[in-house]
Amino acid sequence: MFGGDKDRLYLTLNHRYNLPGFHWAFVLAGKDEGSGKSPEKKETRWHVVNPNSTATHRAHWKFEQDKVNQYNSASLCARIVLRKIDPARRQKVISYLKHVLETQVRIWQGDANFSCVSWALEAVAVLQRLKIIQLTVPLGDFENIVTRFGDESLNRIATGRLNIAQLGASAIPVLELLDKNAVS
């Protein structure tokens, strides 16, 4: 049975300010941890970044695992729940996910089409193949469903219909795409 105390493995979408699309990352967090007022970074994030890229030069991509406080993010606009996990297993899950994401999801240096989105999509496929996650939607539809949800969430925030700063962390839009029979 799923309780409110389960950790969540999220795919998070952060808007990119003046750039189109979203930055995709994975975050393991408790359900609506934090209020956004604490500087404490308790959630674990995995993603790929190319921090030294410019309009004319694409830097090397690198995999990162770091600690974040998703509720202090000014750009987080949507979360997709991929799995619920017993908090007692958090450290074991963090180690295992780091291993899987670092060793089984390829970073394509020099490929102009490679991005955090293509990396995350491959990661979702790997996590599903390993039965770490079990989606309720076909993998072929996943990107469109997630992107549409992100666009709708960002539109609600941009038009003032959703004020996360005023309503608190639990107002960050969430879409559950996990198979509720997959319990760990």
Secondary structure, DSSP 8 states (H G I E B T S, - for coil): ---TT-EEEEEEEEEETTEEEEEEEEEEEETT---S------EEEEEEE-TT--SS-----EEEEEEE-GGG-SSEEEEEEEEEE-GGGHHHHHHHHHHHHHHSS---TT-TT--HHHHHHHHHHHHHHTTS--BSS-HHHHHHHHHHHHHHHHHHHHTTS--HHHH-GGGS-EEE-B-TT---
